[in-house]
Amino acid sequence: MPTTTLPGKKLSTVELNWKEVFYTNCGMVSASNVDQELGWCKTDFAAIGVDYSYLLSRRENDWYPHYIHNLDNLIRFGGLYPPIHVQADIRRTRLLGATPTYEGGCMLVRAKDRIYKMSHLKGKRIGLSKSLNTLKADWWRITEHYGILNMLMLNDMTIDDVEIVEFPYADDWYTDPKMCGPVNSATEFYMGKVDHKRTLITRPLETALLEGKAAAIYTHSKTWQHLQEETGKIAAIEDLSRYPDWRLQANNEPAVITCSDVMAEQHPELVVTFLKAMIKVGRWANEHKHAAAVILDRQTYYRDVEDTYQNIKLVDMVPSLSPKNLAQIEIGKDFMLEHGYIQRDFDVHAWAAPEFLEQAAKELIEERWEKATAAKLPEATVVRLG
């Protein structure tokens, strides 16, 4: 069992075996989160003699490959900031696809406080979380920071108009056996291990807000927001998702697909197999949004199935590397660099590897054409000439 020792922490992964591919997802809108219950990707990998399994299906794996990509045969589909951190400061990876939503973030206050708009926060405390775990990107803090600055700017305010108060937390559960495997899917983890719609693991500032230690905090629009508002104790006074400007929505998004440079260079067929399945599942989800919402509700942070449907019905579930997606990724990368969340700059367009998605689409077209034409041709006969 390989181990990686970083300052103060020993990390664990399985032995590298190219007859295995592991996947890991964030609790976000993605074709991979739909597929883990459809099983199409697993079927496609089985057809080429490869076992396709969830990262935590093996007890030897801890959570860190999800954040620092220290497992070569892993494909990740999840939040934007950790893979940017990896590409900038840890190791080389490939950017394979992206799925954006429109959920830039909200400013939350206690419902009992007489705060109804951003200007009411002048001179008041806004919370900013601070993970004490230095091995991984502090993705929640980056998300909060980006959203707070945007909401202040849109209301003709600056950081000097408020008091930013840090709230450190340990954020150290990633090797805890109680939080690791074996579990067979992200759904099994979210619903079985953490009760994902109620846990405060992904809401590090909510307690500080309710205790009055901060007058306001950031949260994602729609995801988390609706769960928090349903308590009757919390209200949103600003919402970036209401603005038409897509540049305001880079809150750890778009969700991106990444793999190691080793997989991309030595086993491109594994990357193409995964992406073919993502295209097929994405198309299915686009055509069956209510069914996709039932699946996604089991892993995401919307209030319920109907809330999930309302917030995915306009999302294109087929991942792409469109110019707009790449531009949004660059906004996130530039923010992280400007504010010291990464040390090294890199070219997002050089990071992107569209050739894998192009090959996957090409093979799907060829397979569909072969199937369609074969069904219409007569059975083979012996023909004698002369």
DRENDOSE-231593 format. One record per residue (C-alpha): x, y, z. Coordinates in nm, 2 decimals. Each point is the difference from the previous one (the first is absolute). Layout:
BEGIN
        u        v        w
        X        Y        Z
...
***
This chain:
BEGIN
        u        v        w
     0.00     0.00     0.00
     0.18     0.32    -0.11
     0.01     0.28     0.24
     0.09     0.37    -0.05
     0.14     0.18     0.30
    -0.06     0.38     0.01
     0.08     0.22     0.30
    -0.19    -0.15     0.29
    -0.21    -0.24    -0.21
     0.03    -0.34    -0.15
    -0.23    -0.06    -0.30
    -0.10    -0.33    -0.14
    -0.10    -0.14    -0.35
    -0.03    -0.34    -0.16
     0.28    -0.14    -0.22
    -0.01     0.14    -0.35
    -0.17    -0.25    -0.24
    -0.10     0.11    -0.35
    -0.28    -0.27     0.00
    -0.17     0.23     0.26
    -0.14     0.35    -0.04
    -0.13     0.19     0.30
    -0.24     0.29    -0.02
    -0.08     0.27     0.25
    -0.28     0.27    -0.01
    -0.09     0.31     0.20
    -0.36     0.03     0.10
    -0.07     0.21    -0.30
    -0.20    -0.01    -0.33
     0.19    -0.23    -0.23
    -0.05    -0.29    -0.23
     0.22    -0.21     0.22
    -0.23     0.04     0.29
    -0.29    -0.11    -0.21
     0.21    -0.29    -0.14
     0.10    -0.15     0.33
    -0.36    -0.12     0.03
    -0.05    -0.08    -0.37
     0.32    -0.20    -0.02
     0.07     0.07    -0.37
     0.36     0.10     0.06
     0.07    -0.32     0.20
    -0.15    -0.21    -0.28
     0.21     0.17    -0.27
     0.32    -0.05     0.20
    -0.09    -0.37     0.06
    -0.02    -0.04    -0.38
     0.37     0.09    -0.03
     0.10    -0.22     0.30
     0.03     0.28     0.26
    -0.16     0.03     0.34
    -0.16     0.34     0.06
    -0.07     0.08     0.36
    -0.06     0.29     0.25
     0.31     0.13     0.17
    -0.11    -0.11     0.34
    -0.11    -0.34    -0.11
     0.35    -0.12     0.12
     0.09     0.03     0.37
     0.36     0.09    -0.10
    -0.11     0.34    -0.16
    -0.05     0.30     0.22
    -0.16     0.32    -0.12
     0.31     0.19    -0.11
     0.00    -0.12    -0.37
    -0.32     0.20    -0.03
     0.19     0.32     0.09
     0.36    -0.05    -0.10
    -0.02    -0.26    -0.28
     0.26    -0.23     0.16
    -0.14    -0.31    -0.19
     0.09    -0.03    -0.36
    -0.29    -0.22    -0.10
    -0.26     0.24     0.13
    -0.25     0.22    -0.19
    -0.16     0.28     0.19
    -0.32     0.19    -0.08
    -0.05     0.28     0.25
     0.06     0.35     0.13
     0.24     0.23    -0.18
     0.23     0.13     0.26
     0.18    -0.32     0.12
     0.11    -0.10    -0.35
     0.12     0.35    -0.07
     0.21    -0.03     0.31
     0.13    -0.34    -0.11
     0.09     0.12    -0.35
     0.17     0.31     0.14
     0.20    -0.13     0.29
    -0.01    -0.38     0.03
     0.01    -0.20    -0.32
    -0.09     0.00    -0.37
    -0.36    -0.10    -0.09
    -0.22     0.03    -0.30
    -0.33     0.20    -0.02
    -0.25    -0.22    -0.19
    -0.34     0.17     0.03
    -0.22     0.23     0.20
    -0.37     0.05     0.10
    -0.10     0.34     0.12
    -0.30     0.10     0.21
    -0.13     0.35     0.09
     0.04     0.01     0.38
     0.24     0.28     0.08
    -0.09     0.03     0.37
    -0.21     0.18     0.26
     0.06     0.22     0.30
    -0.18    -0.15     0.30
    -0.11     0.17     0.32
    -0.19    -0.11     0.30
    -0.37     0.04    -0.07
    -0.06     0.17     0.34
     0.25     0.28    -0.08
    -0.12     0.32    -0.17
     0.24    -0.04    -0.29
    -0.17     0.01    -0.34
     0.26     0.12    -0.25
     0.37     0.01    -0.05
     0.03     0.36     0.11
    -0.13    -0.10     0.35
     0.32    -0.20     0.04
     0.22     0.31     0.01
     0.22    -0.02     0.31
    -0.12    -0.35     0.08
     0.18    -0.34     0.01
     0.00    -0.23    -0.30
     0.13    -0.35     0.07
     0.28    -0.16    -0.21
     0.09    -0.36     0.08
     0.37    -0.12     0.02
     0.09    -0.36    -0.03
     0.30    -0.10     0.21
     0.07    -0.29    -0.24
     0.29     0.12    -0.22
     0.02    -0.31    -0.21
    -0.30     0.09    -0.22
    -0.15     0.31    -0.16
    -0.22     0.20     0.24
    -0.28    -0.02    -0.25
    -0.27     0.13     0.24
     0.20     0.31     0.09
     0.08     0.07    -0.36
    -0.37    -0.03    -0.09
    -0.11     0.22     0.28
     0.27     0.26    -0.07
    -0.09     0.02    -0.37
    -0.37     0.03     0.07
     0.03     0.26     0.28
     0.22     0.23    -0.21
    -0.24    -0.02    -0.30
    -0.31     0.07     0.22
     0.17     0.30     0.16
     0.11     0.13    -0.35
    -0.35    -0.03    -0.14
    -0.13     0.21     0.29
     0.26     0.28    -0.04
     0.18    -0.13     0.31
     0.35    -0.12     0.07
     0.17    -0.22     0.26
     0.08     0.31     0.20
    -0.37     0.06     0.06
    -0.04    -0.32     0.20
     0.21    -0.20     0.26
     0.11    -0.34    -0.13
     0.03    -0.25     0.28
     0.18    -0.33    -0.04
    -0.13    -0.32     0.15
     0.26    -0.28     0.00
    -0.10    -0.36     0.00
     0.19    -0.33     0.01
    -0.12    -0.14    -0.33
     0.19    -0.32     0.07
    -0.24    -0.29    -0.06
     0.14    -0.12    -0.33
     0.19    -0.30     0.14
    -0.25    -0.08     0.28
    -0.10    -0.37    -0.04
    -0.36     0.10     0.08
    -0.01     0.23    -0.30
     0.18    -0.23    -0.24
    -0.08    -0.33    -0.17
    -0.10    -0.24    -0.09
    -0.31     0.16    -0.15
    -0.11    -0.07    -0.36
    -0.11     0.34    -0.12
    -0.02     0.37     0.09
    -0.37    -0.05     0.07
     0.09    -0.26     0.26
     0.24     0.24     0.16
    -0.22     0.30     0.00
    -0.31    -0.17     0.12
     0.15    -0.27     0.22
     0.31     0.16     0.16
    -0.08     0.37     0.03
    -0.38     0.07    -0.06
     0.11     0.25    -0.25
    -0.29     0.24     0.01
     0.04     0.05     0.38
     0.37    -0.03     0.06
     0.19     0.32     0.08
     0.33    -0.14    -0.15
    -0.08     0.20    -0.32
    -0.15     0.30     0.19
     0.28     0.11     0.22
    -0.13     0.35     0.08
    -0.37    -0.07     0.07
     0.05    -0.05     0.38
     0.20     0.33     0.03
    -0.29     0.18    -0.18
    -0.27    -0.15     0.22
     0.20     0.08     0.32
     0.04     0.36    -0.11
     0.38    -0.01    -0.04
    -0.05     0.13    -0.36
    -0.27     0.22    -0.14
     0.01    -0.17    -0.34
     0.16    -0.30    -0.18
     0.03    -0.12    -0.36
    -0.17    -0.31    -0.13
    -0.06    -0.15    -0.34
    -0.31     0.11    -0.18
    -0.27    -0.26    -0.01
     0.22    -0.29     0.13
     0.03     0.04     0.38
    -0.20     0.34    -0.02
    -0.34    -0.17    -0.02
     0.09    -0.25     0.27
     0.12     0.28     0.23
    -0.30     0.22    -0.07
    -0.24    -0.28     0.08
     0.11     0.01     0.36
    -0.18     0.33     0.04
     0.31     0.13     0.17
     0.19     0.13    -0.30
    -0.08     0.24    -0.29
     0.18     0.10    -0.32
     0.04     0.38    -0.07
     0.20    -0.03    -0.32
     0.03    -0.27    -0.27
     0.26     0.00    -0.28
    -0.21    -0.25    -0.20
    -0.26     0.27    -0.07
     0.25     0.20    -0.21
     0.03    -0.07    -0.37
     0.39     0.02     0.00
     0.15    -0.35    -0.01
     0.33     0.14     0.12
    -0.15     0.02     0.35
    -0.07    -0.37     0.02
     0.35    -0.15     0.04
    -0.07    -0.12     0.35
     0.21    -0.32    -0.01
    -0.16    -0.06    -0.34
    -0.04    -0.12    -0.27
     0.04    -0.35     0.12
     0.29    -0.14    -0.19
     0.14    -0.34    -0.11
     0.37    -0.06     0.06
     0.23    -0.30    -0.02
     0.37    -0.04     0.06
     0.25     0.07    -0.28
     0.12    -0.36     0.04
    -0.35    -0.14    -0.09
    -0.04     0.24    -0.29
     0.34    -0.08    -0.15
     0.03    -0.37     0.08
    -0.36    -0.11    -0.02
    -0.21     0.24    -0.21
    -0.25    -0.28    -0.07
    -0.11     0.02     0.37
    -0.06     0.37    -0.03
    -0.20    -0.04    -0.32
    -0.21    -0.28     0.15
    -0.09     0.22     0.29
    -0.09     0.29    -0.22
    -0.21    -0.20    -0.23
    -0.21    -0.11     0.29
    -0.03     0.36     0.13
    -0.13     0.11    -0.34
    -0.26    -0.28    -0.01
    -0.11     0.06     0.36
     0.00     0.37    -0.05
    -0.23    -0.04    -0.30
    -0.23    -0.23     0.19
    -0.01     0.25     0.29
    -0.09     0.28    -0.23
    -0.29    -0.20    -0.14
    -0.12    -0.13     0.34
     0.06     0.29     0.24
    -0.26    -0.11     0.26
     0.16    -0.34     0.02
     0.35     0.15     0.02
    -0.13     0.23     0.28
    -0.11    -0.31     0.20
     0.36    -0.14    -0.02
     0.17     0.33     0.06
    -0.21     0.08     0.30
     0.17    -0.29     0.18
     0.35     0.17    -0.03
    -0.05     0.37    -0.04
    -0.11     0.27     0.24
    -0.33     0.12    -0.15
    -0.30    -0.01     0.23
    -0.18    -0.30    -0.16
    -0.06    -0.16    -0.34
    -0.22     0.28    -0.13
     0.25     0.26     0.10
     0.27    -0.20    -0.17
    -0.20    -0.02    -0.32
    -0.08     0.38     0.00
     0.37     0.07     0.03
     0.13    -0.25    -0.26
    -0.26     0.03    -0.27
     0.20     0.26    -0.20
     0.34    -0.16     0.07
     0.17    -0.18    -0.29
     0.11    -0.33     0.16
     0.23    -0.09    -0.29
     0.35     0.13     0.11
     0.19     0.22    -0.24
     0.31     0.22    -0.03
    -0.19     0.29    -0.16
     0.17     0.35    -0.02
    -0.24     0.12     0.27
     0.08    -0.29     0.23
     0.37     0.06    -0.04
    -0.04     0.37     0.06
    -0.19    -0.07     0.33
     0.27    -0.24     0.10
     0.26     0.27    -0.07
    -0.19     0.24     0.22
     0.02    -0.24     0.29
     0.37    -0.07    -0.06
     0.09     0.37    -0.02
    -0.19     0.07     0.32
     0.19    -0.27     0.18
     0.33     0.13    -0.12
    -0.08     0.37     0.08
    -0.09    -0.09     0.36
     0.28    -0.24     0.07
    -0.20    -0.32    -0.01
     0.24    -0.14    -0.25
     0.37     0.08    -0.04
     0.06    -0.07    -0.37
    -0.19     0.12    -0.31
    -0.08    -0.22    -0.30
    -0.18     0.02    -0.33
    -0.36    -0.14     0.02
    -0.01    -0.06    -0.37
     0.32    -0.20     0.01
    -0.15    -0.20     0.30
    -0.31    -0.08    -0.21
     0.02    -0.32    -0.20
    -0.30     0.02    -0.24
     0.14    -0.28    -0.22
    -0.14    -0.27     0.24
    -0.35     0.14    -0.01
     0.02     0.03    -0.37
     0.12    -0.36    -0.04
    -0.28    -0.12     0.23
    -0.27     0.19    -0.20
     0.15    -0.13    -0.33
    -0.01    -0.37     0.12
    -0.36     0.04     0.12
    -0.10     0.13    -0.34
     0.18    -0.28    -0.18
    -0.16    -0.26     0.23
    -0.34     0.15    -0.05
     0.04     0.01    -0.37
     0.12    -0.36    -0.01
    -0.29    -0.12     0.21
    -0.26     0.20    -0.21
     0.13    -0.12    -0.33
     0.06    -0.36     0.10
    -0.37    -0.02     0.10
    -0.11     0.09    -0.35
     0.24    -0.22    -0.21
    -0.10    -0.34    -0.12
     0.16    -0.31     0.15
     0.33    -0.09    -0.15
    -0.03    -0.24    -0.30
     0.24    -0.19    -0.22
     0.02     0.17    -0.34
     0.17    -0.16    -0.29
     0.13     0.21    -0.28
     0.05    -0.13    -0.35
***
